[in-house]
Amino acid sequence: MPSVMRRYAGGEGRFDRPSGQGDPELAGPVVLMVSGGADSTALLVLAATSKLDIDDGRGPARIARERLHVLHVNHGLRGLDAREDEEFVRELAARYGIPCTVRRVDVAAIAQQAHEQGDPNAGNVENAGREVRYAAATQLANELAKESGVPRASARILTAHTADDRAETFFMNAIRGTGPAGLSSIPRRRNRIVRPLIDMTHDQLCDLLRMRGIVWREDDTNHDTRYLRAYVRHELMPVARRRNERVAASLSVTCDILSDEDAYLNQLASRAYRDLVRREGEGVVALDAARLAASDVALARRVVRKALLYACPGARLEARHVAQVLTLVAAGKGSCTVPVDVDVRVEFGLLLVRWGQTGGEASSGWLEVPGSLELQDGRSLVARLVSVPAGSKAPDIAKAHGREWDEQSVLLDAAASGVDQVQGGRLWVDGLQPGDVLCPLGMHGQSKKLSDLLAEAHVPVADRPSVPIVRTSTTGAVVWVAGIRADERAKVTPQTRVMLELTLED
């Protein structure tokens, strides 16, 4: 059992690997994200002079100097102070013989531009700055890995998050409203991003720097309580510490427990999601709504989140959005829109989630016989003429063909479909038109509206405009509703000598 194979260090409230187990990963570059504040200054100093556990299979160990590289991102927000921060980081990196890369970015302009483009998640300078920093770190890590000839996965990006940061994020997320993932706060590691100082406090790191005679930079905005983090840091945390001096360490243990349990529930939810998926494509996913409704609510919430994030990976979801969707699932019908422009509806037993699309429109054009027509969704309609072999019965061949292809291909009477049996011809393909009717094959001449036929075939409303309709001409009779049903009047009969084969290919 994996949990038994790990050693619990009760004093720090975390599991550690036993020393000497596991092969170290291939040594890759280590990018240090350094702003110039106390925590990141301590990260640089400790990385250069002490042992750190960067989760690369070595446990706490000295990092080879040639692996280290400092990254400083100047957000362009604080004028002269920002330029002095940049110079401080350059000089500190040079003191320890570590290469330093500086990226200058106008974060305010980026946030404003995204806001003007209608992104409801944009406009927040803090969020924009964070995304810019991590994007720059990822790019630098990839470049260094390529230069070193090692896999990208071997690179590490180290941040200076502390136990205090973790406790503050816990409270921030709790204030906003969140689930177990949010209350797990800042993880020790996410992919290549590792936080080796997560068990230390800010005060401990400041003491370490003072003992070594190392100064650091202060950011005045850290004291502006209009920002939520500063409010939690200067208003809430002091109150909590009066009740428990070790509140940061206590909450770190809580975050670890929640993180482990959240990961386990996510595994269960991932399996449930795979079982419930009936369709997946770019920006769209369909789940079995009835089975989802019967699922435990704890798993159902996570499955819905996965579906929403699959359709729109950038969506910032809140509990109320997931609750909206689950209300539809419980009712077995209905629709709603959740950020960002994600259309959700329950119909025909499916939960359909779409982002930024309505199913599109069908292609319009001539289908040459023989020949093919490429549709807007990437599929193709293919037509060819097939002679009935001597001694064979055309209706039997057509029935066997239909069973084999499950409505994705059909054999019709070429002449009845308006196609010359020798030279071929052409058919018109477009989408559903108002008033369209056909005589569905098997209904012995009874007519039906195409809209009713598509509803009975459980084609979602959003998908109906994109269903290809094959006609004898631009204003002619319907021959085949592609993938759904052919017209009775074009069916193969015992007198058929040449058949028209129509196939809808992915």
N, C-alpha and C positions, 0 to 999 in steps of 0.2 A: 504494500500500500504506500503510495507516494507520501502521504502525511507522516507515516512512521519513519520514512527515510530522511526526514528533515529534523534538525535539532532546534528545539524551542529555547530561545534566550529570554527567559521570563522578565528580566529587568528591562529589556527594550521592547518587549511585546511584539516580537516578530520571529518568523522562521528563517533560519539560515541553512545553507548547504553544509554538510560535514566537510571539513577540510580534506583535500586530497581526492575527492570524488569528482568524476567527470573530466573530460578532456577540454582544455582551454580552447576558446574559439580563436580562429586565426586573428592575430593582432592587426587591428585596423586603426585608422586615425581617430583621435579623440578631440572633438570640438568643444571648447569651453565657452559658454555664453556669459560674457562679462559686461556688466553695465557700468561698473565702477563703484557701486554701493558696497556696504560692508559684507553682505553675504556672498556676492559674486567675487569680490576681492579675496575673501577667504577661500573660495573654491579654487581660484587660480593659485594661491599660495600653497594650499594643501595638495593640489594636483602635482605641483612642481617639487614639493619637499617631503610629502608624507605618503602613507598608504591609504588608498581609497578602494572601495568595492564598486566597480563600474559594471558589475554583472556580466563579465565576459568569460566566466569560468575559472577565474584565478582567485576569487575571494579578495579580501583586503590585500592589496599589493601596490608596490611602487609602479607608476606608469612611466614607461620609457619616454625620455624627453622628446625623442624624434616623433613620437606619436601625437604630441600635444600641439594644438593650434587654437589661438584665441580669436573669438569673433565678438566684435562690438558693433551694435546697430545704433546709429545716430538718427533719432526720429525727427529731428528738425523742429522740435516743439519748444525748446527752452533757450534758444539763442546762444548767447555767450556761455552759459552754464553747460549746454550740450557740447559745445566745442571743447570746453575744458575737461568734461568727462571723457571725451574721445582721446584727448592728449594724455590724460592720466592713465587710461587703459593701455595706450601705446607704450608709455614709459615703463609701466609695471611689467608688461609682457617682455619688454626688452631687458629689464633687470634680471629676469629669470631665463633669458635666452629662448623665449617661445615666440614663434612667428605670430603676427597679429594681422587680421583682416578687418577692415572697417567698411561697413555699408552705410551710406547716407540715403535716407528715404524721407520723403515728405508725407508723413503718415496722415496729417490733417487733410491734405489734398486727396489722398487715397480714400479716406473715410467719406469725404464730401462727395467725391465722384461716384462712389458706390451708392450713396444715399440718393443722388440725383437720378441714377439709373433705375431707381425703384426697388432696390434691395432692402426689405424691411429689417434685415439683420445688420445692415450697415449703418454708418453715421456715428457709431461709438468709437471714439479715438482709441480707447484702451483696447478694445477687441481688435481693431485694425492693427495697432502696434504689436499685439501678441502674434497675430497671424503673420505679419511681416517678419518678425524675429525668427519664428520657427521655419518659415519658408527660406529665409537666408541661411539658417543653420543647416537645413536639409540640403540645399544646393551646395554649400561649402563641403559638407561631409561627402557628398557624392563626387565632387571634383577631386577631393583629396584621396578618396578610395581609388578612383580611376588612375590618378597619378602614381599611387603606390602599387597598383596591380593587384588589389585585394577586392573581395566581394563587398558590395555596398552594406550588406547586413553585418559585416564585421566592424563597421564604424560605430562610434558612440557620440552622442550629443549630451553633454553634461550641463544641467542647470543647477542653480544654487538654492532651490527651494528648501525651506527648513520646516521643522515641526510647527513653528508659529504660522508659517504660510499655510500649512495643511489645516491647522485649527481655524484660521481665519476663513479659508475657503469653505470649510464645513459650515460655519455660521452663515456665510454669505449665501450659500446654496439653500440652507434651511430657511433663511429669510425670504428668498425668492420663491421657495416651494420646489421640492425635488423628490426624487426617488432614491433607492439604494445606490445607484451609480453616482448621483450628485453628492450624497452623504459620504461616499467613499473618498471624496475630495481628491487631492492630488496623488496619483499613483506613484509608487517607487520607480516603476519603469513602464513605458509605453513604447513598444517597438524598439527603436534605437535610442530613444530619449531616456536617460537615467538620472536619478536625483540622489547622489551619494550622501548628501548632507541632510536628508529628510528626518533623521532622528536627532539632529542637533538643533538647539534653539538659536535665535538671533543673538541673544545676550552672550551665549557661549562663544559664538564666532567673533563677536566684538572683543571679548576678553582675550581670545587667542591673538587677534591682530594687535591689541595693545601690548601684550607681552612681547611681541616680536617687533614692536616699534613701527608698525605699518599703519598709515593713515588710509582713509577711504573718502569717497564723495557722498554728499547728502543731497537728496532730491527733495526740494521743498514741497512738491505736490504730494509727497507721502504723508503730509500733515493736513492736507485739505480734506476735511470730513464730508465734503459734498460727494466725494467718491466713496462708494460702498465699502471698499477694502479699508480705506483710511478710517471710516466710521467704525467698522468692526474692530480695527487695530487699537484705536485710541479711546473708544467709548465702551465697547462690549468686553473686550479681552481683559482690561483692568478689573472690571466687576467680577468676571469669572475667576480671575486669579486670586481675588480676595477670599473666595470660597475654596479654591484648590490651587496652590502654587504651581503644581505640575499639570495644569489643565491641558497644556499643549501635548505633553507625553501621553496623558490619559486618552485624549481624543485621537492621537495617532494610533493607539491600540484599537480603538473603536473603528477607525477608518480601515485598518488592515482586516479586521473581522468582516466588516461590510463588503470590502473589496473581494475577499475570498468567496463569500456567499453570493455576491452579485455575479461573479464569474461562473459559479456553479449553476445558478439559475439561467444564465445566458446560454450555457451549453444545452440545458433542457429546452429552452425556448428555440434555439437554433434547430434542434431535431424536430420540434413540433412545427416550426415554420416550413421545413423541407417537406414534412408529411402533408401540410395543408396547401402548399403551392399547386395551383392548377395551370398557371401561365406566368411567365416572366419575359419581359422585353425591355427595351430602352424606355425608361420613364413610366413603365406600367407593370403592375403585378396583380394577379387574381388569386384569392384564397378561397377555400371551401368555407363558406360562411356558417353553415349548420354545425360543422365539426368545431369551428372556432368558438361558436356560441356555447358549445358543450364543454369547452376546456376550462380548467381552473383559471380564475380571473388573474392570478399572479402571472401565469404563463401567457394568457391572452393579451394582457397589456404589452408584454415584451414582444410578442409576435406582431401586434399591430405597429409598434414602434419600428420593428425591422422592416415591415412592409412600407411604411411611410418613408423611411430613410432609404430604402432600396429605390423607390420611385423618385425621391428628391433628396440626394445625399446631403445637401446643404441646409435642409430645413432645421430650424431650431424649435424643437417640440416642447410643449408644456403638457402637464398632466391633463388639462382640460381638453386638449386636442385629441389625445388618446381616448378620453372618456366619451367624447362626441362620437368617435368611430364605434366604440363598443356599444353605445346606445343604439346605433343603426343595426349592428350585428344582432343584438338582442331582439330588436323589432322585426328583423328579417326583411326590411325594405327601407328605402329612403336614401337621401344624399346630403352631403355637406361639403364645404370647402375649408381646408385647414392650410396654414402657412407652409410653404410658399406656393400659393395657387395650386394646391394639390386637391384634385377632385376625387371625392370618395363616394361610392354608392354601393348599395346592396341590391342585387337583382338576380333572379334566376338561380338563387342559391350560392351566388358568388359575392365576395367582397372585392370590388374593383377599385384599385388605387392608381390614379393617373396624375402626372405632373406635366404641365405645359403643353398639353395636347388634348384634342377632342376626338381622336381617331382618324382625322384627316379626311380627304375626299378621294373618291375613286379616280383612277386614271381614265381618260377618255381618248379613244383612238381606234383605228382600224386594225383588226386582227386578220392578217392574211392567212388563207388556207391553201396550201400548208404554210406555216410560219409561226411566229411568236410575237407577243407584245409584253414589254416589261412594264410592270405596274409601279406606282409611286412608292409602295411599301417594300420594294425589293423583290417581290415575287414576280412570276411570269405566267402568262397564259399561253399555252402551246396548242396548236391545231394541226391535225393531219388527217388524211383520208386512208381508210382501211377497207380493202375488198373482203367480202365474205367468202371464205374458202368453199370450194365446191363440196357439196354434201353436208355442209354445216348449217345449223339453224341460227340465224342472226339474233333472235331474241334470247336464246340460251347464252350466246357469247356475250351479249350486253349485260345480262344479269350477273354472270360470273365476273365480268370486268368490274361492275359496280360494287360487288361484295369485296373484291380484292382491294379496290382503291378507296373504299369508304367515303364516297361522295367527292373525293379530290380529283377524280377523273370520270368521264362519262362517255358512252358510245351512243350516238344519235343517228337517225336517218339523214344522210347528207342532203338529199333532195328536199326533204321536209324542212330542213334547216335553212333552205335558200342557197345552198352551195352546189355548183355544178359537179356532177359525179366524176368528170374526167379532168376538167381544167381547174377545178377548185373555185376560189372566189375570195370573198372577204366578209367579215362580220364586224358589227359595231359593238364596242365595249364602253360602258360608262357606269354611272352609279344610280342609286334609287331615285326615281322621279315621281312627283305627285301623281296619283291615280294609276300607278303601275299595277297591272294584274297579270296573272298567268294561270294556266291550268296545270297544277302540280302533278307530276308523274305519279300514277297509282290512284288518283282520285277520279278517274273515268270521266274526264271532261268538265268537272266542276271547277269554276274559277275561284280565285282567292287573291286578295290584295297582297302585294309583295310585303308591305309593312307588317301584315298579320303573319305571313309566312316566316319572316325574320324573327318576330316575337316568339312564335311557337318553336323556332329552332334555338331559342335562348341566346340570340345574338344581342349583346349589350347595345343599348341605345346609342352610345357614343361610337360604336363600331359600325353601325348600319350604313352610314353614308359611304364607307370605304369598301363595301362588299361589291365586287365586280359583277355587272349584269351584262350578259352576252345577248345581243339582239340581231335580227336578220338585217337591219339597217338602222340609220339614225332615228327613224320613227317607226321601225318595224316591231314585230312581235318578239317577246322574250323567248330565247331558246334555252338558256341555262342561267340560273342564279348560282354563280361559281361557288363550289364547296357546299351548297345547300340542296338544291333540287332542280331537275330539268323539267321542261314543259312536256305535257302529255302528247301534244300535237307533233313533237319532233322525235318521238320515241321510235326505236327500231321495231319493224314488223317482219313477219315471215317473207314479205315481198322485197325487203331491203336487200340491195346488192352491194352498195357502197356505204360504209359507215363513216361518220364524222367523229373523230376522237378529240375531245377537249380536256385538257389537263391543267390544273392549277399547281404550279411548282413553287416550292420555297426557294 
